[in-house]
Amino acid sequence: MLTKEIATEFAHDWVDSWNKHDLDRVLDHYTDDFEMTTPLIVSLMNEPSGTLSGKDRVRNYWEKGLEKYPDLHFQIIDVLSSVSSVTIYYTSVLNKKAVEFFLFNEQGKVYKAIAHYD
């Protein structure tokens, strides 16, 4: 079970990894076959489903994102948790508000993430 403390630690480490543009560290939070869904996948990857599976495909997407937004910096607004999930509400690229929902496996790795933007 995810506690509020574990969820908060995850959120801060995840944001810090992104703010340092350290994709290896970001990807350490995920399973090898995790699934990422976001409307930005539609625009950056020309993938109509908005979903990519696997670290290699998502890494490629995130690399393109960092190229497009070289000043990317996230700031946490709030962190919410449940039994096996965490939701991070944060300021994202272009100062947009974002909410990202993460589902965790029993080993504490994210196997599915869904991002939402204003």
Secondary structure, DSSP 8 states (H G I E B T S, - for coil): ---HHHHHHHHHHHHHHHHTT-HHHHHTTEEEEEEEE-HHHHHHH--TT-EEESHHHHHHHHHHHHHH-TT---EEEEEEE-SSEEEEEEE-GGG-EEEEEEEE-TTS-EEEEEEEE-
